[in-house]
């Protein structure tokens, strides 16, 4: 009787519960510290995960001829690195060269006077140009803008070193994602509070989202930038590689696109009197480049993403703002996982099933 009363007086906060709460706090602190340790390398890990997903068929093919897991993973990483790094280095060198040439071209007095003469020949825009020149002094502002760009070049070089380090970490992580793929998946399944079928559903949604983002966004943007740069080169415009890359980057951002570059270029060609080139650039940009998105996106993505355009837009923009460049992958992945978990909760509550019930995919 006294023992039961003593147990009742102890209340809810028993020694076992207190130890459990302390363990939860320590575990939460440990996870937070681990997150802080990994956070600087989050972009590298995100791109390593994306590469592991989209290049898994390559690794699987290599494993057929190289039975050793480590050798097969190393060979796959080398091939992926050569495909990505070699063209990227050549492209970066060309961009730096064209950027320097364009900066010097803009700074020259001859280039400024040339556009001034073009504006003065067009009577309709001459008054507007005169008002702009009087109130804003475009010549001085242009030189100031160019000097600001030049001042950021050392920072760009430093950033390039950081990008190189992130690339090394990406390929280092990619090796282990290839080699220990099944061990990682088994660990995630063992830690997941979901049933086996529900966990597989979340995994499938992540894979589909990554493939849709890489193929449907990045690959389409690369094609659009390539086509835009080809037209700049064919028309004899300066910096075709530089502006092609800029158009590709703008194509990644929803709402924006390559038109931000080719529309002003077409206008300047028209003002300069090159109506033929202006018309060709307008038709190429407005028809060919613009329709590439509508043509290739359904081919590459199909029904994999299965998300509304507006949430995807918010996920990409929010991901870029929160995670930087890796947000292009992490933003849609976070959204896809969230939607998958909501679907699982809705399925359970609607059907009255328990967590250990295997839900049909």
Residue, then its C-alpha position, 0 to 999 in steps of 0.5 A: x500500500x505504501x509502495x503504491x502510494x509512493x509511486x503515485x506521489x512521484x507523479x508524471x515526471x519519473x526518473x525514466x521519463x526524465x532520462x528519456x527527455x535528457x536523451x532527446x535533448x542531447x540527441x537534438x543538440x547532436x543532430x543540430x551540431x551535425x547539421x551545422x557541420x554539414x551545412x557548408x557542404x550542403x550544395x556539394x551533397x545536393x548535387x552529388x545526390x542529383x548526379x547519383x540519381x541521374x547517372x545511376x544507369x551509367x554506374x549500373x552498366x559499369x558494374x556489369x564489367x567491373x565486379x569490384x564495388x569500389x572500382x566500379x564506383x571510381x570509374x563512374x565518378x571519373x567518367x562523370x567528372x570528365x563529362x562535367x569538368x572538362x567542358x566547364x573549364x573550357x567554357x569558363x575560360x571562354x566566358x572570361x575572355x569574352x567578358x574582358x573583351x566586352x568590358x574593354x569594348x564598352x569602355x572605348x570612346x569609339x564604341x560610345x560615340x558610335x551609339x551616340x551617332x546611331x541615336x542622333x540619326x534616328x530623329x524619333x528617339x533623339x529627343x528621348x536620348x537627349x533627355x536621358x543624356x542630360x539627366x542621367x549621363x549614360x556615358x559616365x554611368x556606363x564607365x562606372x558600371x564597367x569599373x564596378x564589374x572589373x573590381x569584382x573580378x578578384x572576388x570571382x576568382x576567389x569564388x571559382x576556387x570555392x567552386x573547385x573545392x565544392x566540386x571535389x567534395x561533390x565527386x568524393x560524396x558521389x563515389x560513396x553514393x555509388x559504392x554504398x547506395x544500398x547501405x544508405x537506402x537500408x539505413x534510411x529505411x530503418x530510420x523511417x517511421x513510415x511503413x515500407x511501402x510509404x517509404x518507397x513512395x517517398x523515395x520514388x517521389x524524390x527520384x522523379x523530382x530530381x530527374x524532372x528538375x535536372x532534365x526538365x529545367x537544367x537540360x532545357x535551359x542548356x539547350x535554350x542558351x546554346x541556341x541563343x548563343x549560336x544565333x548570336x555567333x551566326x549574326x556576328x554579335x559580340x560575346x556569343x558564348x557569354x550571352x549564351x550562358x547568360x540566356x541559359x541561366x535566365x532560362x532556369x529562373x521562372x518568369x524570366x528567360x532568354x528574352x531578357x537578352x535577345x530582345x534588347x539585342x534585337x532592339x539595338x540591331x534595329x536602331x543601328x539599321x540592321x533590320x534583317x538581323x533584328x528580324x532574324x534574331x526576333x523570329x529565332x528567339x520568339x519562335x525557336x528558343x521560346x518553343x524549346x521549353x514547351x517542346x522538350x519539357x514534356x519529353x524529358x519530364x512527362x508526368x514525373x513531377x506531378x506538381x502544380x506550376x505555382x508551388x514548383x515556382x515558389x519551391x525553386x525561387x525559395x530554394x535558391x534564396x535559402x540554399x543558393x545554387x543547390x536550392x534548384x535541387x533542394x527546393x523541389x525535393x523538399x516540396x515533393x517530400x512534403x506533398x508525399x507525406x501529406x498524401x500519406x497522412x490523407x490516405x491514412x486518415x481517409x481509410x483509417x489505416x495504421x502506420x504498419x499497413x502497406x499502402x498501395x503505391 
